[in-house]
């Protein structure tokens, strides 16, 4: 658990884009739901950890909305059952 210097919030399960990419490459993330879960976790951690006036918080809110909208409308959907979420790697570079 990492304590925040800015607002006293503890992050129980850190998540970042590099970890998500490694989990996709290693097969730990295999479904859209798993990918969405970890993306949501990353954004929520950033919003909780950083003050609402901080640029990181603001960018996390914007990116969260954008990424979740793409997932919901299917523009970031998997190719089919059992397909690897490689389409998402464009967000991870």
N, C-alpha and C positions, 0 to 999 in steps of 0.2 A: 504494500500500500504506500503510495507516494503522497505526502502532504503538500498542499499548495501554499506557497509563500504569499500569494496575493489575497486569498480569501478564506483560508482555513479548510478547504474542501479536500477530502482524501479520495484518491482514485484507486478503487479496489482492483480493477482489471484494466490496466493500460492497453491501448490499442492505437496503432498508427498504420499508415499506408504501406510501409516497408514490411511490417509483420503480416498484413493482409496479403500482400503479393507473395511473400514466402509461403503462407498457408495455402494459397491457390496453387503455387508451383509444386508444393509437396503433397497436395491432395487432401489436406486437412479441411479446406473449403471446397465442397463439391457441388453445392446447390445454390440457387439464387437466394433462398431463405438464409443460408449460412453466410453468404456474402452480405446480404442486407443487414443481418444481425450485427456483424462486425463493423460495417460502415456506420450504422446507427450508434453503436457503442463508441466509436472513435469521435463522432460529432458531439454526442452527449457529453463525453468526458471533456472535450475542448470547451463546450459551453459552460459546464459546471466549474471547471478549473479556472477559467479566465473571466474576469469582471465583464459585465455587459458593455462597458465602454471600450474594452480592449479590441483591437483589430482582429485578433485570433477568434474571439467570440463571435464577432460580426461575420467573419468569413465562414465560420463553422455553421452558423444559422443559414447563410445563403447557400453554401454547398450542400447542406443537409436537405434543404428543400429541393434543390436541383436534382441531386442524385436520387432521392426517393421518388420524385416525379418520374424520372426516366425509368426506374425499376417498375413502378406501378403501371405505366403505360406500355411497358414491354420493349422499349428501345434498348434496354440493356438486358434483355432476356437471354437465356441459354439456348443453344442450338437445338436441344432436345433432351429426352431423358438420359441421365448419366453424363451429359456433356460437361466439359470443364468450363468454368466461367472466364475464359481467356478474353472475351470481349471487354471485360472490365479493366483489363490492364492499362488501357488508355488513360484511366483516371489515376493510375498508380505510378506514372512516370513523372 
